[in-house]
Amino acid sequence: MVCTHPDYGGRGVGRALTEAVIDLADNWLNLRRLGLIVFADNPRAIGLYESLGFQHEGVMREFGFKRGEYLDAVVMGRLRH
């Protein structure tokens, strides 16, 4: 799980953490596939993951309860060829 404190949004912390996970997966663990789930109401995170090669694979409707409402989640994946 990669999470950052809201006060540090937009400073590259999430990108640095996610890039470190990708480096570990690609260069040390030899994983071919990474997957993640992100709440659909988080366009900044979705944009970050897209910029790092993750693609949309599906939507999980009413995946979680947050701030008084049920929210969808986006399933994303990245394949290394």
RARAHU-V282264 format. One record per residue. N is the residue number from 0. RES is the residue in three letters. PSI is psi in whole degrees, 0 to 359 (* if undefined). Layout:
# RARAHU-V282264
N | RES | PSI
N | RES | PSI
This chain:
# RARAHU-V282264
0 | MET | 132
1 | VAL | 119
2 | CYS | 147
3 | THR | 152
4 | HIS | 139
5 | PRO | 330
6 | ASP | 345
7 | TYR | 13
8 | GLY | 143
9 | GLY | 9
10 | ARG | 5
11 | GLY | 4
12 | VAL | 312
13 | GLY | 319
14 | ARG | 314
15 | ALA | 317
16 | LEU | 316
17 | THR | 321
18 | GLU | 323
19 | ALA | 321
20 | VAL | 316
21 | ILE | 317
22 | ASP | 315
23 | LEU | 313
24 | ALA | 316
25 | ASP | 316
26 | ASN | 347
27 | TRP | 323
28 | LEU | 349
29 | ASN | 40
30 | LEU | 142
31 | ARG | 338
32 | ARG | 134
33 | LEU | 141
34 | GLY | 156
35 | LEU | 163
36 | ILE | 130
37 | VAL | 140
38 | PHE | 138
39 | ALA | 341
40 | ASP | 18
41 | ASN | 73
42 | PRO | 331
43 | ARG | 316
44 | ALA | 317
45 | ILE | 316
46 | GLY | 320
47 | LEU | 310
48 | TYR | 320
49 | GLU | 319
50 | SER | 341
51 | LEU | 11
52 | GLY | 3
53 | PHE | 143
54 | GLN | 152
55 | HIS | 133
56 | GLU | 344
57 | GLY | 178
58 | VAL | 134
59 | MET | 107
60 | ARG | 138
61 | GLU | 50
62 | PHE | 321
63 | GLY | 165
64 | PHE | 122
65 | LYS | 127
66 | ARG | 42
67 | GLY | 9
68 | GLU | 156
69 | TYR | 136
70 | LEU | 147
71 | ASP | 160
72 | ALA | 148
73 | VAL | 130
74 | VAL | 128
75 | MET | 151
76 | GLY | 156
77 | ARG | 124
78 | LEU | 137
79 | ARG | 125
80 | HIS | *
